[in-house]
Amino acid sequence: LLPAVSLWYSGQLLNIVQRAVDSQNLDTKYVVKIAAGHLACRLGNSFLQVSRTTCRRHLDIHINTHFKAHIVHAHTRLDCPTFEDSAVQRQLEEHQGAFGFSSAAWEGLIGAITTLQSVLQVVTQFSVLVNLLRQQKDGILFALLTTIPIMIQYSGVNSSISQAYAAVCSDKNFVRMYGLRDLSTQPQHRKELVAGDLGPYIYKQFQSLQKLLGPYALSFRETRRLYISRKPGWMSSLFTLCSEIPKIVFAFRAVHSPEKLPVSLASLNVIQESVSSFTLMVYQIYREAESLSENLQSIKSLYKLDEIENRVRDGNTHFLENTLSLSDGIAIEFRNVSFKYPWADAYALRNVSFKIEKGRLCVIVGVNGSGKSTILKLLARLYDPTEGQIFLDGKDIQTLVLADLRRSIAVLFQDYTHFPLSIAENIGMGDPTHAFDEDQIRQAAQLGGATEVIEKLPEGFDTYLQRPREARDMFVNLPPEMDTLFGKKIQNSGVKSRRKADRSDDTGLSGGEMQRLALSRTFMRTLNPESHIGLLLFDEPSASLDPEAEHDLFDRLRKLRGSKTMVFSSHRFGNLTRHADLILYIKMSETIESGTHDELLAKGGGYAAMYNIQARAFM
Ligand SMILES: Nc1ncnc2c1ncn2[C@@H]1O[C@H](COP(=O)(O)OP(=O)(O)OP(=O)(O)O)[C@@H](O)[C@H]1O
């Protein structure tokens, strides 16, 4: 309201001068009062302007942080079929705008507040202005002339001004925070996030890092937007010139037709000032109203993310009551299970039935696409069967508390991923409750056969296999002759340099070395003496390993297993199939044969045929 009150005081001052000229009499006390009020308004206004900038920055950081955490939470709670739903993906993508995560919602909130404020100012100023203009000759002409420079200034607002900037990130907490965010949002990690029940850990760690970093939790792009303002360009010089137009026009009119001059020349300044501020407000409202409804919609949809229902419903039967019995393994039964992936037409499994006793070692074999991995995914309850039922220790898997189920299973998927975090945390997240236990992490790396691989990397366990998007170095539009900055080599010109920077993060590990790291994470899950793992699932764990590494791995796995149930999926015969208590041979999504290696060979069916093809190569 201050600009309007200030305007009213200006009008009063003007009236006093006019009345004094007419009556040759001045009420000094009244003049002092009005002048003091006017000055106080001006001071108040300046104070508010400064406070507004400071408050807005703090508020910006807080709201941004809040929304970012909200979005990470919204992502981490989603299960696989829900996350893969294209409608849900569209909903999530809406909140990954160009200026970082929370932009749309934050812009919406600020937009709504500013618009409201502008509307209030315009209404009050308009009434004061109309009053003022009515009392002045030529007031309307002068008002029109005053709006021209404002229009020029704002029509140039969108013109692109090229800037040079550089960002190099070395803060470990910052890199880790954005690594956790990427882990929660990138689809390739979803299976491991859900199966390892990593959601709560990620959200908690993300929030504590945000708290630790405070205002520095903002990404570089967000910081740049908040702190670096545009430099005035040639447009601002034009604006300065144009703002003199009204006075020049009136000077000419004073010379040519003095009788048309306004009563008081003092009024010119007041009118110019009020019209400027009025036009500015109207223009601001016009610009903000354009995106307001869109932005408000975006805030609404941000909160709607919390309402997305997971397709895999939680059960209420506790599974971890008798943890002692879990160490003897978990019995599995598939009863007439058929399964179609949510968006597929064909069945991945058709009417599959089998039983695996507690503590057995089972190997599922079959050709590509026969459904081996799908069986493991259903056991981790990443999806629910389309038809039929799965029982664990005689209990329907759908009635079990999901967190309990996930805590009792360790799984290594065939298409495992590496998280955009340090190697230590990549392994540590096998068991989020001990994610920072260095001894256990080293032990897990040893069991996974990854120690040598890690030690040869310059940063060892602190190495990032892939740096999070927001923590990559950025050098944009720097002078061509400049070739180093902050001690780093510069690759000039924006986007291209970012791609190159990505590649430099690539540590160049081989497929087998990557697989050893993934295995270490699975071992990590089983190391803690209080862990309740009763079932170990491995999908082609040795696909990328050399024969010696494979032999060692199976040795370690057998020792680790104790009496737990272990299920493998494999194409290879030998080590595994020979020691298996049960082999399931599946073909075209159906279980065809089951039994031990010798029994299935004696049967002379599909399994025997597949075995003979591989064995013949060595005869
Ligand atoms: N996410 C998915 N969406 C749709 N269809 C899928 C998905 N994952 C697998 N399938 C399909 O389900 C079927 C069974 O796949 P699955 O991965 O279980 O086979 P597999 O026996 O493990 O194969 P491989 O030996 O190649 O690992 C295949 O036809 C496959 O194309």
The ligand as a Tripos MOL2 file, in Angstrom:
@<TRIPOS>MOLECULE
LIG
   31    33     1     0     0
SMALL
NO_CHARGES

@<TRIPOS>ATOM
      1 N1          9.8590  -54.8280  -17.9540 N.pl3     1 LIG1
      2 C1          9.3460  -55.6290  -18.8990 C.ar      1 LIG1
      3 N2          8.2670  -55.2290  -19.5980 N.ar      1 LIG1
      4 C2          7.7210  -56.0150  -20.5330 C.ar      1 LIG1
      5 N3          8.1720  -57.2440  -20.8460 N.ar      1 LIG1
      6 C3          9.2480  -57.7030  -20.1860 C.ar      1 LIG1
      7 C4          9.8940  -56.9180  -19.1730 C.ar      1 LIG1
      8 N4         10.9230  -57.6410  -18.6900 N.ar      1 LIG1
      9 C5         10.9230  -58.8080  -19.3600 C.ar      1 LIG1
     10 N5          9.9210  -58.8720  -20.2540 N.ar      1 LIG1
     11 C6          9.5880  -60.0000  -21.1370 C.3       1 LIG1
     12 O1          9.2180  -61.0910  -20.3380 O.3       1 LIG1
     13 C7          9.7320  -62.3120  -20.8760 C.3       1 LIG1
     14 C8         10.5640  -63.0450  -19.8460 C.3       1 LIG1
     15 O2         11.6940  -62.2230  -19.5520 O.3       1 LIG1
     16 P1         12.8130  -62.6260  -18.4970 P.3       1 LIG1
     17 O3         13.6960  -61.4640  -18.3540 O.co2     1 LIG1
     18 O4         12.1460  -63.1570  -17.2800 O.co2     1 LIG1
     19 O5         13.5660  -63.8200  -19.2680 O.3       1 LIG1
     20 P2         14.9100  -64.5680  -18.8740 P.3       1 LIG1
     21 O6         14.6130  -65.9990  -18.9710 O.co2     1 LIG1
     22 O7         15.4400  -64.0580  -17.5950 O.co2     1 LIG1
     23 O8         15.8390  -64.1070  -20.0880 O.3       1 LIG1
     24 P3         17.4370  -63.9980  -20.1460 P.3       1 LIG1
     25 O9         17.9850  -65.3760  -20.1320 O.co2     1 LIG1
     26 O10        17.6720  -63.3330  -21.4400 O.co2     1 LIG1
     27 O11        17.8520  -63.2000  -18.9710 O.co2     1 LIG1
     28 C9         10.5190  -61.9190  -22.1210 C.3       1 LIG1
     29 O12         9.6960  -62.1480  -23.2570 O.3       1 LIG1
     30 C10        10.7800  -60.4680  -21.9640 C.3       1 LIG1
     31 O13        10.8020  -59.8070  -23.2070 O.3       1 LIG1
@<TRIPOS>BOND
     1     1     2 1
     2     2     3 ar
     3     2     7 ar
     4     3     4 ar
     5     4     5 ar
     6     5     6 ar
     7     6     7 ar
     8     6    10 ar
     9     7     8 ar
    10     8     9 ar
    11     9    10 ar
    12    10    11 1
    13    11    12 1
    14    11    30 1
    15    12    13 1
    16    13    14 1
    17    13    28 1
    18    14    15 1
    19    15    16 1
    20    16    17 2
    21    16    18 1
    22    16    19 1
    23    19    20 1
    24    20    21 2
    25    20    22 1
    26    20    23 1
    27    23    24 1
    28    24    25 2
    29    24    26 1
    30    24    27 1
    31    28    29 1
    32    28    30 1
    33    30    31 1
@<TRIPOS>SUBSTRUCTURE
     1 LIG1         1 GROUP 0 **** ****
